[in-house]
C-alpha cells in the first residue's frame, strides 16, 4: 500500500494534483480541504501527502490527504454501505473533519444533508455505521442528549469540546471547564460564548 507520497508539485486543482516522484508523475485526487492546505505551494515546490490507493478490477486511483485525520476519516467513510471514494471525497470537502465527526456524533441529519451528494438515507447510514467507530477511534465521549435535556445545547457542547481538543487541551480538562461554564451561565449560551468562557477556565 502507498501510504505517503513526497515529490515535486507539477500541477494542482480543486480536486486533484500532479506530483513528480523521481520522474514518475502521480495523479492524486484530493478534497477541497487538502487543496486549501496546499494552495500556497507553487509549481516546483515539494509537497507531501498521506495517500490511499483504491484498487478496483478496472482501475486504480490514488487519493491524497494533507492530514492523517482526513485520511482516516476517508477510510471510515468508504467502509459505509453505499459510499464510494468519490462521494467520500465530496463529503470531506464539505468542511473540516472535526465538524463532520461532530455532526455524526450528535446525529445531526440536517447538517449532513447540506453536503452535496448526501441525502437523508446516506446521512442516516453515516450516523448508524460511524458514530461508535468515531468515538472509539478518537477516544471522544459525546455528551448524552438525555443528560442535557436540550438537543441544541447538546450539539453546542460537543462542538465546543471538539474545538478545545483541537486547540490542544485534554478532553477531561475541556469537559470540566465546559461543565463549569454551563453551571454558571444562565439561559442558552451560544457556541462562541461556551468556548470563550471555557478557555478562561483553563
C-alpha positions as CSV (number, residue, x, y, z in Angstrom):
1,X,0.0,0.0,0.0
2,X,1.2,3.5,-0.8
3,X,0.9,5.4,2.5
4,X,2.8,8.6,1.7
5,X,3.9,10.5,-1.4
6,X,6.5,13.2,-1.4
7,X,7.7,14.9,-4.6
8,X,7.7,18.0,-6.7
9,X,4.3,19.6,-7.3
10,X,3.7,19.9,-11.1
11,X,0.1,21.0,-11.1
12,X,-2.9,21.4,-8.8
13,X,-6.6,22.0,-8.9
14,X,-9.6,21.9,-6.6
15,X,-10.0,18.2,-7.0
16,X,-6.6,16.8,-8.0
17,X,-2.9,17.4,-8.2
18,X,0.1,16.1,-10.1
19,X,3.2,15.1,-8.1
20,X,6.5,14.2,-9.7
21,X,8.2,11.4,-7.7
22,X,11.6,10.8,-9.1
23,X,10.4,11.2,-12.7
24,X,7.1,9.4,-12.2
25,X,4.1,11.7,-12.4
26,X,1.3,10.6,-10.0
27,X,-2.2,11.9,-10.4
28,X,-3.8,12.2,-7.0
29,X,-7.4,13.0,-6.2
30,X,-7.8,15.4,-3.2
31,X,-10.6,17.0,-1.2
32,X,-11.2,20.7,-1.1
33,X,-9.7,20.8,2.4
34,X,-6.4,19.4,1.2
35,X,-6.4,21.7,-1.8
36,X,-6.7,24.7,0.5
37,X,-3.9,23.3,2.7
38,X,-1.5,23.1,-0.3
39,X,-2.8,26.1,-2.3
40,X,0.1,28.2,-1.1
41,X,2.6,25.8,-2.8
42,X,3.8,26.8,-6.3
43,X,4.8,24.8,-9.3
44,X,8.2,23.2,-8.4
45,X,7.7,23.2,-4.7
46,X,8.0,20.0,-2.7
47,X,4.7,18.5,-1.4
48,X,3.9,15.6,0.9
49,X,0.6,13.9,1.1
50,X,-0.7,10.9,3.0
51,X,-2.3,8.6,0.5
52,X,-4.7,5.8,0.0
53,X,-4.6,3.5,-3.1
54,X,-8.1,2.4,-4.1
55,X,-8.0,-0.7,-6.3
56,X,-10.8,-2.0,-8.5
57,X,-10.9,-4.6,-11.2
58,X,-10.8,-2.0,-13.9
59,X,-8.9,0.9,-12.3
60,X,-6.5,2.1,-9.6
61,X,-7.0,5.5,-8.1
62,X,-4.7,7.4,-5.7
63,X,-6.2,9.7,-3.1
64,X,-4.2,12.2,-1.2
65,X,-4.7,14.0,2.2
66,X,-2.9,16.8,3.9
67,X,-3.5,15.2,7.4
68,X,-3.7,11.7,8.8
69,X,-7.0,12.6,10.4
70,X,-8.6,13.3,7.0
71,X,-7.2,10.1,5.6
72,X,-8.6,8.1,8.5
73,X,-12.0,9.7,8.0
74,X,-11.9,8.9,4.3
75,X,-11.2,5.2,5.2
76,X,-14.1,5.2,7.6
77,X,-16.4,6.8,5.0
78,X,-15.7,4.3,2.2
79,X,-16.4,1.4,4.6
80,X,-20.0,2.7,4.9
81,X,-22.5,0.9,2.7
82,X,-23.2,2.9,-0.5
83,X,-20.4,5.4,0.0
84,X,-17.6,5.1,-2.7
85,X,-14.4,7.1,-2.9
86,X,-15.8,9.9,-4.9
87,X,-18.7,10.5,-2.5
88,X,-16.3,10.2,0.4
89,X,-14.1,13.0,-1.1
90,X,-17.2,15.1,-1.6
91,X,-18.2,14.6,2.0
92,X,-14.7,15.6,3.2
93,X,-14.9,18.6,1.0
94,X,-18.0,19.8,2.9
95,X,-15.9,21.1,5.8
96,X,-13.3,20.2,8.4
97,X,-13.3,16.5,9.5
98,X,-13.8,17.6,13.1
99,X,-17.1,19.3,12.1
100,X,-18.1,16.1,10.2
101,X,-17.4,14.0,13.3
102,X,-19.3,16.3,15.5
103,X,-22.4,16.2,13.1
104,X,-22.2,12.4,13.1
105,X,-21.7,12.2,16.9
106,X,-24.8,14.3,17.6
107,X,-26.8,12.6,14.9
108,X,-27.4,15.8,13.0
109,X,-29.1,14.6,9.8
110,X,-30.0,18.1,8.8
111,X,-26.3,19.2,8.9
112,X,-25.1,16.2,7.0
113,X,-27.7,16.6,4.2
114,X,-26.3,20.0,3.5
115,X,-23.2,18.3,2.0
116,X,-23.7,17.9,-1.8
117,X,-24.4,14.3,-2.7
118,X,-25.6,13.3,0.8
119,X,-29.3,12.6,1.1
120,X,-31.3,11.7,4.2
121,X,-30.8,7.9,3.8
122,X,-27.0,8.4,3.3
123,X,-26.8,10.7,6.3
124,X,-28.7,8.1,8.4
125,X,-26.3,5.4,7.3
126,X,-23.3,7.5,8.2
127,X,-24.6,8.0,11.7
128,X,-25.6,4.4,12.1
129,X,-22.3,2.9,10.9
130,X,-19.8,5.5,12.1
131,X,-21.0,7.1,15.4
132,X,-19.5,4.4,17.6
133,X,-16.4,3.9,15.4
134,X,-15.6,7.6,15.6
135,X,-16.0,7.6,19.4
136,X,-13.7,4.6,19.7
137,X,-11.1,5.9,17.3
138,X,-10.9,9.4,18.9
139,X,-11.5,8.3,22.4
140,X,-14.1,11.0,22.4
141,X,-17.2,10.7,24.6
142,X,-20.1,12.7,23.3
143,X,-22.4,14.2,25.8
144,X,-25.6,12.2,26.2
145,X,-28.6,14.2,24.9
146,X,-30.8,13.0,27.7
147,X,-28.3,14.3,30.3
148,X,-28.6,17.9,28.9
149,X,-32.3,17.7,28.2
150,X,-31.7,20.0,25.3
151,X,-30.7,18.7,21.8
152,X,-29.5,22.1,20.6
153,X,-27.3,22.6,23.7
154,X,-26.1,19.1,23.4
155,X,-24.8,19.9,19.9
156,X,-23.1,23.1,21.0
157,X,-21.4,21.3,24.0
158,X,-20.0,18.6,21.7
159,X,-18.8,21.2,19.2
160,X,-17.2,23.2,21.9
161,X,-15.5,20.1,23.3
162,X,-14.1,19.2,19.9
163,X,-12.9,22.8,19.3
164,X,-11.0,22.8,22.6
165,X,-9.5,19.4,21.9
166,X,-8.3,20.7,18.5
167,X,-6.6,23.6,20.3
168,X,-4.5,21.1,22.3
169,X,-6.5,20.8,25.6
170,X,-7.1,17.4,27.1
171,X,-10.6,16.1,26.8
172,X,-11.1,15.7,30.6
173,X,-9.9,19.2,31.3
174,X,-12.0,20.7,28.5
175,X,-15.2,18.8,29.7
176,X,-14.6,20.1,33.2
177,X,-14.3,23.7,32.0
178,X,-17.4,23.5,29.8
179,X,-19.4,21.9,32.7
180,X,-18.4,24.8,34.9
181,X,-19.4,27.3,32.3
182,X,-22.8,25.7,31.8
183,X,-23.5,25.6,35.6
184,X,-22.6,29.3,36.0
185,X,-24.2,30.7,32.8
186,X,-27.9,31.2,32.8
187,X,-30.1,30.8,29.7
188,X,-28.9,29.3,26.5
189,X,-25.3,30.5,25.7
190,X,-24.0,30.4,22.1
191,X,-21.3,28.1,21.0
192,X,-18.9,31.1,20.8
193,X,-19.7,32.1,24.4
194,X,-19.2,28.5,25.7
195,X,-15.8,28.3,24.1
196,X,-14.7,31.7,25.2
197,X,-15.8,31.2,28.8
198,X,-14.4,27.7,28.9
199,X,-11.0,28.9,27.7
200,X,-11.0,31.3,30.7
201,X,-11.4,28.4,33.0
202,X,-8.3,26.6,31.7
